[in-house]
Amino acid sequence: MKRFLILLPLAAAGILLSQCGTSGKAKGTKAPALSTYESNVQTVIMANCSPCHIPAKGGNKKPYDNFANVKSDIDEILRRIQLTPGTRGFMPMRGQKLSDSTIAVFKKWKEDGLAEK
């Protein structure tokens, strides 16, 4: 009986420890998908930067209908979309600030490495 009382906690501890991973993540969970221009940013650009930055829609500013231009200007885009409406340089020009979740799309894309696809 004494042996049983000693082995039971050791067995329980062994089972618990075997479920612990070295990564600290629960088993079966995946890392969040990386943000890409094509999957996340392109639709936001088309919806919020048109027609000014979309030449096919009559825009005459620097085109943001392509990966290369958006990638090269990401810091300036982030700066301008986070300005207070009415401040010189604020975008989008329509005057209404983008939602925090929309701005977060650009931030996450930059944090994830500015991938195209």
Secondary structure, DSSP 8 states (H G I E B T S, - for coil): -HHHHHHHHHHHHHHHHHT--SSSS-TT-------BIIIIIHHHHHHHSTTTT-GGGT--SS--SSHHHHHHTHHHHHHHHTS-TTSTT-SSTTS----HHHHHHHHHHHHTT-B--
